[in-house]
Amino acid sequence: MSQENKTVLITGAARGIGWASAETFAGRGWNVTIGDVDIAEAEKRAAPHAERMLALKLDVTDSASVEKTFAESLTHWGRLDALVNNAGIQRHSPLEDLTFENWSKVLDINLNGSFHCLKAAARIMLAQGSGAVVNLASVAATRGAAGRAPYAASKAAIVSLTQTAAVEWAARGVRVNAVAPGYVETDLVRTVIAEGRLDTKPILDRTPARRLADPQEIAKAIFFLCSDEASYITGHVLHVDGGFEADFGVPFFPPREVGKA
């Protein structure tokens, strides 16, 4: 099937990586459903691209909302070839002060939301015998992320969920992978930096590429995993992090010659 006939549904697609992904897919000829709880922003984004984009209100924590959105998207486009589980939030707090309300809110959107959408997509894709899912993990999934316990826990669970779904559905034609971004320069991050609430120096010092990612760089990796170019890749977590995960974390100092200071 040509790329022009394919359709992707992206959650949390009105901003950030989600919107960058929507632009990337549409630019490659795909039809795109932008699912977002902020329907006004989603419609504003989609309006100039009406022939390629459909904006639908989506609350990933509400299974009824998920079912409704997937049904409307399927009715509109006639098929579903890919799902990008991008919707997510963070709540920052030292672990000892973290409220159960904030813990639950992050897990409900990041993990349970991905679960609801994964199931809704699977019912369509397994019936047609083809499809691809990309879940958004994070470098925080495999590291201790101080002040971000619920976020890190949700992303670690996403990795496990990705691998489990991949092995269950591979023989039935549905691939499931994850992208694990490092630090990304979204509009929100730029605002936080400008307000002095985020110091990028320790981040850049810890990232071998010495820069933040552009959202489009993450979007391109997501698109690749959804495309036919990745037809034999499933159960994989692709780190798009400028070398963050690979770095041992200890700088190298060349040995001094004997007798020299």
N, C-alpha and C positions, 0 to 999 in steps of 0.2 A: 504493500500500500504506500502511496506517495505521502510525503510529509504534509502536503496541502489538505489531505483528508483526515488528518489525525486531530484528536482533541485531548486537552489536558485540563484538569481541575486543580487549581492551586489555592490552598487555604491561607488565610492571612495575607492576601495578595495585594492589598491596597497600598502597602508601604514596604520599604526596605528590600530585603532579599526576595520577598514574594513578588513585589512589583517588578524588580529587575528580571525575575524569572518569567513573568507574564510578557514583558517586552521581548525577551529573548525567544521564547516559543513563538510568539506572533511574528517576529521578524524572520523566523525559519519556516513560516507557512502554516503553523498549527493554529487551530481554533482554541481559544482560551476561556475558561470560566474562572472569573475572579470571585472567590468566596471570601467574605469578610464580615465581621460583626458590624463594622462601620460602613453601612451600605452607601451612605452619602459620598464618602471618599472613594469607594469602589466604583460607583457610577460616574463620578467625576473623572476618574482615571480611564475608564473604559470608553467614555463617550466619543473621543476622537478616533476610536478604533472599532466602531460598531460592527463592521463586517467581520472582525476577527475576535472580538471580546464580548463576553456576557458577564455582567455584574449581578451577583446574587447575595442576599443576606445569609450569613452562615455563622451560627454559634456552635463551635465544635464540641462544646460541653453538653449540648442538648441533642440526644440521639434523634429526636423527632425533626429538629432543624436540619441535621445532617441528611436524614433520609429524604426530606423535602428538597433540599438543594441538589442532591445527586439525581433525583428524579427529574427535576426541572432542567438540569443541565443535559441529561440524556435525551429528554424530549426535544430540547432546542437543537442540539447538534447531531443527535442520532446515534452516538457512540461515545465511549470513553476509552482512551488508549493509555492515559497516564494520570497518576495522582501525585501531587507534591504536597506532603504534609509539612507545611511551613509555619502554621500558626503557633505562636509561643509567647510567653512572658517571663519576666524575672521578678524576684522580690529579694532585696538585699538585706541581710541581717546576720549578726553573729549567731551561731547555732544555739547558744544558750538563751538568746532572747527571741528566737524565731517563734512566731505564733503558729498554732496549728491551722488557723485560718489562712495565713499566707502560704504555709506548706501545702495545704490542700488545694489552694487556688492554682498554684503553679503546676502541681501534678495533674489537676483536672483538665487544664488547657493543654499542656505540653504532651502528657502521656495518654490520658483518657481520650482527649480530643483526637489524637493520632489513631488510637484504637478504633474509635467510632468510624472515622473516615476510611481507615484501612478495610474494615469489614464491609462498609457500603460499596467501596470500589471493587472489592473482591467478588461480591455477588454478580457484578456486571462483567468483570474481566474473566472470571473463571467460566462463566456461561459462554463467552465468545472465544475462549481458549487463547487469549493473548492479553498483554497489558504490562505496564511497568509502574512501580511505586518508588518514589524517593522520599525517605523520611529525613528530617533535619535533626542530626545529632549535634555534637560540638566537641571541641578539644576538652571541654570540661567533663566529658563522659568518662575519661580515663585518668583524670588528675584530681587532686584535692583542690577544690575551688573555694577558697576562703570567702565567707560571707554569702555564698550562693548555693547552700546545701540543697534546697529543693530543685533548683535548676539543674545542678550536676546530677542529682539522683534521677531526675526525669530523663535526662539525655543518656545516662548509662542504661536505663531501662529501654529507651528507644533502640539502642544498639542490639540488645537481646531480642526485642520484639521483631526487629528487622530480620535478624538471622533466622528466627523461628518461622516467620511467615515465608521467608525465602525457601527454606527446605521443605515446607509443607506444600508450596504451590509451584515449585519449579517444573515438575513433571506435567503440570496442567497449563503451562505456557505463560505463567505470570511471574515476572521478576520483581524482587524487592531489594533495594539497596538503600544506603544512607550516605549523606554528605556531612562531614564534620568540619564546619568552618572554624577558623581562628577568629581573631578580632577583625570586624568588618566596619568600614567607615560609612555607616548608614546616616541618614539625616538625623536620627535620634542620637547616635553617638557623637556626631558633630556638634549638636546642641549641648550635650552633656560636657563635652570638652570645652566649648566656648564659655559655659557657665562655671568652669573650674571644678566640676564634680568628678572629672576623670583625668588622671595624669597619664599621658601616653608614654612617658619615658621608660618606666619599667616594662611596659608591654613591648615597646620597640627593642629594648635591650634584650628581651627574652625571645624575640622573634628573629631568626636568622635572616629573613628577607629585609628586616629593618623598616618595615612599613605595614600599614593596615591594608586589608583587602578592599578592593572595590566591589560593591554588590554584584556587578556584572560578572566578575570572576567566579563568584560562587554560582551564579545563575548558569554560566556556561557548563560548569561541572554537572549541575543538576540536569541540564538538557542532554548532555552526553549520556548519562545513565538511563535516561528515558528513551533515547533514540535507538534505532536499529544498529548503530555502531557499537552498542554495548550488549548485543544480543546474547552473549554467553557469560555475562557478568551478573551474578545474583548472590545475595548474602554478604556483599562487600560494603565496607565503610571507607569512603574516599575522603581522606583528609586534605582540605584545601586551606592551608594554614601558614604558608610561607616558611615551612620547616619547623614550626613550633613543636609538633609531636616528636619529630626525629631528633631534636636537639638534646644532648646529654645534660646540658645545663651548666657545665663547668668550662670556662674559657681555657684555651690552649695558650701556654706561654712557652715559646721555643727555648730550649736549654741554652744556657750561657756557655761560651767556650771557657775551658779551664784556664784560670789565671786572669780572666777578665772580670771586671766589676759589672 
